Each structure stands twice: as C-alpha cells, then as structure tokens.
Amino acid sequence: MKIFYNGRELIVEDGSTIAGLLGRRGLNPDTVIVEYNYRLVKKEEWSSITLQENDSIEVLRFVGGG
C-alpha cells in the first residue's frame, strides 16, 4: 500500500503500524516526533495506529549541536 513519508511516496505492507515503520527505517523512537495525518501523536500510540492507504507521516529528528 502507498503512504506518504516525509512528503515522498513509500510502499509499506498492509497492517503496518507507525512503530513498525520507524523500526524498519532504523529510527530511534527516543529521538523523533511523529505527525500522522497532520496531527502529532504520542510515542505510546505508535504501535496501535495501523497505517492506511494514502496516509501522511512526517518524522522529525532531534539533532544536537552547538
């Protein structure tokens, strides 16, 4: 199925969750925030949200620097 990940089309398996998607992309859940269909979602919700066709996911990473 097709979703939009950070503005680009991405094909994912049916039944994928936000948590699963982040894991497959090698992202540390402690260093990102997720916007799902234009709504910020808490980390505790990621495993219970099943992605649907044409969903939009924006993932922002925290970057330290000086």
N, CA, C and O atoms as a GROMACS GRO file, in nm:
protein
  264
    1MET      N    1   0.085  -0.117   0.000
    1MET     CA    2   0.000   0.000   0.000
    1MET      C    3   0.089   0.123   0.000
    1MET      O    4   0.203   0.118   0.045
    2LYS      N    5   0.037   0.232  -0.050
    2LYS     CA    6   0.113   0.356  -0.064
    2LYS      C    7   0.078   0.453   0.048
    2LYS      O    8  -0.040   0.478   0.077
    3ILE      N    9   0.182   0.508   0.112
    3ILE     CA   10   0.165   0.618   0.207
    3ILE      C   11   0.259   0.730   0.165
    3ILE      O   12   0.337   0.715   0.070
    4PHE      N   13   0.252   0.840   0.234
    4PHE     CA   14   0.346   0.950   0.211
    4PHE      C   15   0.429   0.968   0.337
    4PHE      O   16   0.376   0.996   0.445
    5TYR      N   17   0.560   0.950   0.321
    5TYR     CA   18   0.655   0.956   0.432
    5TYR      C   19   0.745   1.076   0.406
    5TYR      O   20   0.823   1.077   0.310
    6ASN      N   21   0.736   1.176   0.493
    6ASN     CA   22   0.813   1.299   0.476
    6ASN      C   23   0.800   1.355   0.334
    6ASN      O   24   0.898   1.397   0.272
    7GLY      N   25   0.676   1.353   0.283
    7GLY     CA   26   0.646   1.414   0.155
    7GLY      C   27   0.672   1.327   0.033
    7GLY      O   28   0.645   1.370  -0.079
    8ARG      N   29   0.724   1.206   0.052
    8ARG     CA   30   0.753   1.118  -0.061
    8ARG      C   31   0.669   0.991  -0.051
    8ARG      O   32   0.638   0.944   0.057
    9GLU      N   33   0.634   0.938  -0.168
    9GLU     CA   34   0.561   0.812  -0.171
    9GLU      C   35   0.648   0.700  -0.116
    9GLU      O   36   0.768   0.693  -0.143
   10LEU      N   37   0.585   0.612  -0.038
   10LEU     CA   38   0.654   0.497   0.017
   10LEU      C   39   0.557   0.381   0.016
   10LEU      O   40   0.440   0.396   0.053
   11ILE      N   41   0.603   0.265  -0.027
   11ILE     CA   42   0.521   0.145  -0.027
   11ILE      C   43   0.550   0.068   0.102
   11ILE      O   44   0.665   0.037   0.134
   12VAL      N   45   0.444   0.036   0.176
   12VAL     CA   46   0.456  -0.040   0.300
   12VAL      C   47   0.359  -0.157   0.296
   12VAL      O   48   0.263  -0.157   0.218
   13GLU      N   49   0.383  -0.256   0.380
   13GLU     CA   50   0.296  -0.372   0.388
   13GLU      C   51   0.163  -0.336   0.454
   13GLU      O   52   0.158  -0.251   0.543
   14ASP      N   53   0.056  -0.400   0.409
   14ASP     CA   54  -0.072  -0.385   0.478
   14ASP      C   55  -0.055  -0.426   0.623
   14ASP      O   56   0.018  -0.520   0.653
   15GLY      N   57  -0.120  -0.356   0.712
   15GLY     CA   58  -0.114  -0.387   0.854
   15GLY      C   59   0.004  -0.323   0.926
   15GLY      O   60   0.022  -0.345   1.046
   16SER      N   61   0.084  -0.244   0.855
   16SER     CA   62   0.198  -0.177   0.918
   16SER      C   63   0.150  -0.074   1.018
   16SER      O   64   0.046  -0.010   1.000
   17THR      N   65   0.227  -0.058   1.125
   17THR     CA   66   0.199   0.044   1.226
   17THR      C   67   0.308   0.151   1.218
   17THR      O   68   0.410   0.133   1.153
   18ILE      N   69   0.284   0.261   1.285
   18ILE     CA   70   0.386   0.366   1.291
   18ILE      C   71   0.512   0.310   1.357
   18ILE      O   72   0.622   0.333   1.308
   19ALA      N   73   0.496   0.239   1.467
   19ALA     CA   74   0.612   0.183   1.538
   19ALA      C   75   0.690   0.089   1.447
   19ALA      O   76   0.813   0.093   1.444
   20GLY      N   77   0.621   0.005   1.373
   20GLY     CA   78   0.687  -0.088   1.282
   20GLY      C   79   0.761  -0.016   1.170
   20GLY      O   80   0.872  -0.054   1.134
   21LEU      N   81   0.699   0.088   1.116
   21LEU     CA   82   0.762   0.166   1.010
   21LEU      C   83   0.892   0.230   1.060
   21LEU      O   84   0.994   0.224   0.992
   22LEU      N   85   0.887   0.290   1.178
   22LEU     CA   86   1.006   0.354   1.233
   22LEU      C   87   1.116   0.252   1.259
   22LEU      O   88   1.234   0.279   1.235
   23GLY      N   89   1.078   0.135   1.309
   23GLY     CA   90   1.175   0.030   1.333
   23GLY      C   91   1.242  -0.017   1.204
   23GLY      O   92   1.363  -0.035   1.201
   24ARG      N   93   1.163  -0.037   1.099
   24ARG     CA   94   1.220  -0.080   0.971
   24ARG      C   95   1.311   0.026   0.911
   24ARG      O   96   1.402  -0.006   0.834
   25ARG      N   97   1.287   0.151   0.944
   25ARG     CA   98   1.372   0.258   0.891
   25ARG      C   99   1.491   0.287   0.982
   25ARG      O  100   1.571   0.376   0.954
   26GLY      N  101   1.503   0.211   1.093
   26GLY     CA  102   1.618   0.222   1.181
   26GLY      C  103   1.620   0.348   1.265
   26GLY      O  104   1.727   0.396   1.304
   27LEU      N  105   1.502   0.402   1.294
   27LEU     CA  106   1.495   0.525   1.372
   27LEU      C  107   1.479   0.496   1.520
   27LEU      O  108   1.402   0.408   1.560
   28ASN      N  109   1.551   0.568   1.601
   28ASN     CA  110   1.542   0.556   1.746
   28ASN      C  111   1.418   0.632   1.793
   28ASN      O  112   1.411   0.753   1.773
   29PRO      N  113   1.321   0.565   1.854
   29PRO     CA  114   1.198   0.632   1.895
   29PRO      C  115   1.218   0.741   1.999
   29PRO      O  116   1.130   0.825   2.018
   30ASP      N  117   1.332   0.741   2.066
   30ASP     CA  118   1.359   0.844   2.167
   30ASP      C  119   1.410   0.974   2.106
   30ASP      O  120   1.425   1.074   2.176
   31THR      N  121   1.438   0.973   1.975
   31THR     CA  122   1.495   1.092   1.912
   31THR      C  123   1.408   1.150   1.801
   31THR      O  124   1.454   1.234   1.724
   32VAL      N  125   1.282   1.104   1.792
   32VAL     CA  126   1.194   1.155   1.686
   32VAL      C  127   1.057   1.192   1.742
   32VAL      O  128   1.017   1.146   1.849
   33ILE      N  129   0.988   1.277   1.668
   33ILE     CA  130   0.846   1.300   1.691
   33ILE      C  131   0.774   1.267   1.560
   33ILE      O  132   0.834   1.274   1.453
   34VAL      N  133   0.647   1.232   1.570
   34VAL     CA  134   0.572   1.188   1.452
   34VAL      C  135   0.443   1.268   1.438
   34VAL      O  136   0.366   1.285   1.533
   35GLU      N  137   0.422   1.316   1.317
   35GLU     CA  138   0.295   1.377   1.279
   35GLU      C  139   0.226   1.279   1.186
   35GLU      O  140   0.281   1.241   1.082
   36TYR      N  141   0.106   1.238   1.223
   36TYR     CA  142   0.029   1.140   1.146
   36TYR      C  143  -0.098   1.208   1.097
   36TYR      O  144  -0.182   1.249   1.177
   37ASN      N  145  -0.110   1.220   0.965
   37ASN     CA  146  -0.225   1.289   0.906
   37ASN      C  147  -0.248   1.425   0.971
   37ASN      O  148  -0.360   1.461   1.009
   38TYR      N  149  -0.138   1.500   0.983
   38TYR     CA  150  -0.139   1.639   1.030
   38TYR      C  151  -0.173   1.655   1.178
   38TYR      O  152  -0.218   1.761   1.222
   39ARG      N  153  -0.149   1.547   1.255
   39ARG     CA  154  -0.173   1.550   1.400
   39ARG      C  155  -0.054   1.486   1.470
   39ARG      O  156  -0.015   1.374   1.437
   40LEU      N  157   0.004   1.557   1.567
   40LEU     CA  158   0.113   1.497   1.645
   40LEU      C  159   0.058   1.382   1.727
   40LEU      O  160  -0.048   1.392   1.788
   41VAL      N  161   0.132   1.271   1.727
   41VAL     CA  162   0.088   1.156   1.806
   41VAL      C  163   0.197   1.119   1.907
   41VAL      O  164   0.316   1.130   1.880
   42LYS      N  165   0.153   1.075   2.023
   42LYS     CA  166   0.244   1.036   2.130
   42LYS      C  167   0.306   0.900   2.098
   42LYS      O  168   0.246   0.815   2.033
   43LYS      N  169   0.428   0.882   2.148
   43LYS     CA  170   0.500   0.756   2.126
   43LYS      C  171   0.417   0.635   2.173
   43LYS      O  172   0.424   0.528   2.112
   44GLU      N  173   0.341   0.652   2.278
   44GLU     CA  174   0.260   0.542   2.331
   44GLU      C  175   0.153   0.495   2.232
   44GLU      O  176   0.106   0.382   2.243
   45GLU      N  177   0.115   0.579   2.137
   45GLU     CA  178   0.011   0.545   2.039
   45GLU      C  179   0.066   0.476   1.913
   45GLU      O  180  -0.010   0.416   1.837
   46TRP      N  181   0.197   0.485   1.891
   46TRP     CA  182   0.255   0.440   1.765
   46TRP      C  183   0.224   0.294   1.731
   46TRP      O  184   0.199   0.262   1.615
   47SER      N  185   0.227   0.207   1.829
   47SER     CA  186   0.204   0.065   1.800
   47SER      C  187   0.057   0.032   1.777
   47SER      O  188   0.026  -0.076   1.726
   48SER      N  189  -0.032   0.122   1.814
   48SER     CA  190  -0.175   0.094   1.796
   48SER      C  191  -0.234   0.161   1.672
   48SER      O  192  -0.352   0.140   1.641
   49ILE      N  193  -0.156   0.241   1.601
   49ILE     CA  194  -0.205   0.308   1.480
   49ILE      C  195  -0.163   0.228   1.358
   49ILE      O  196  -0.045   0.221   1.325
   50THR      N  197  -0.262   0.168   1.292
   50THR     CA  198  -0.237   0.092   1.170
   50THR      C  199  -0.248   0.186   1.051
   50THR      O  200  -0.348   0.256   1.034
   51LEU      N  201  -0.145   0.186   0.968
   51LEU     CA  202  -0.141   0.276   0.854
   51LEU      C  203  -0.243   0.235   0.748
   51LEU      O  204  -0.269   0.116   0.727
   52GLN      N  205  -0.299   0.335   0.681
   52GLN     CA  206  -0.398   0.315   0.576
   52GLN      C  207  -0.346   0.377   0.446
   52GLN      O  208  -0.258   0.463   0.448
   53GLU      N  209  -0.400   0.333   0.334
   53GLU     CA  210  -0.364   0.387   0.204
   53GLU      C  211  -0.371   0.540   0.204
   53GLU      O  212  -0.467   0.599   0.254
   54ASN      N  213  -0.268   0.603   0.149
   54ASN     CA  214  -0.256   0.749   0.134
   54ASN      C  215  -0.239   0.826   0.264
   54ASN      O  216  -0.252   0.948   0.265
   55ASP      N  217  -0.210   0.757   0.376
   55ASP     CA  218  -0.180   0.829   0.500
   55ASP      C  219  -0.056   0.914   0.481
   55ASP      O  220   0.028   0.886   0.395
   56SER      N  221  -0.045   1.018   0.562
   56SER     CA  222   0.071   1.106   0.560
   56SER      C  223   0.142   1.098   0.694
   56SER      O  224   0.082   1.118   0.800
   57ILE      N  225   0.273   1.069   0.688
   57ILE     CA  226   0.356   1.061   0.809
   57ILE      C  227   0.473   1.157   0.791
   57ILE      O  228   0.543   1.154   0.690
   58GLU      N  229   0.492   1.241   0.888
   58GLU     CA  230   0.610   1.328   0.892
   58GLU      C  231   0.689   1.293   1.016
   58GLU      O  232   0.634   1.292   1.126
   59VAL      N  233   0.816   1.264   0.999
   59VAL     CA  234   0.903   1.227   1.111
   59VAL      C  235   1.012   1.331   1.123
   59VAL      O  236   1.086   1.356   1.027
   60LEU      N  237   1.023   1.389   1.239
   60LEU     CA  238   1.125   1.490   1.266
   60LEU      C  239   1.221   1.436   1.371
   60LEU      O  240   1.179   1.381   1.473
   61ARG      N  241   1.351   1.452   1.344
   61ARG     CA  242   1.454   1.405   1.436
   61ARG      C  243   1.509   1.522   1.516
   61ARG      O  244   1.522   1.634   1.467
   62PHE      N  245   1.542   1.491   1.642
   62PHE     CA  246   1.610   1.587   1.726
   62PHE      C  247   1.759   1.578   1.696
   62PHE      O  248   1.817   1.470   1.696
   63VAL      N  249   1.820   1.693   1.671
   63VAL     CA  250   1.963   1.696   1.640
   63VAL      C  251   2.029   1.794   1.736
   63VAL      O  252   1.988   1.909   1.749
   64GLY      N  253   2.133   1.745   1.802
   64GLY     CA  254   2.208   1.831   1.892
   64GLY      C  255   2.322   1.901   1.818
   64GLY      O  256   2.367   1.855   1.713
   65GLY      N  257   2.364   2.008   1.872
   65GLY     CA  258   2.474   2.081   1.809
   65GLY      C  259   2.509   2.203   1.890
   65GLY      O  260   2.449   2.232   1.993
   66GLY      N  261   2.605   2.272   1.841
   66GLY     CA  262   2.645   2.389   1.917
   66GLY      C  263   2.688   2.503   1.830
   66GLY      O  264   2.725   2.609   1.881
   0.00000   0.00000   0.00000
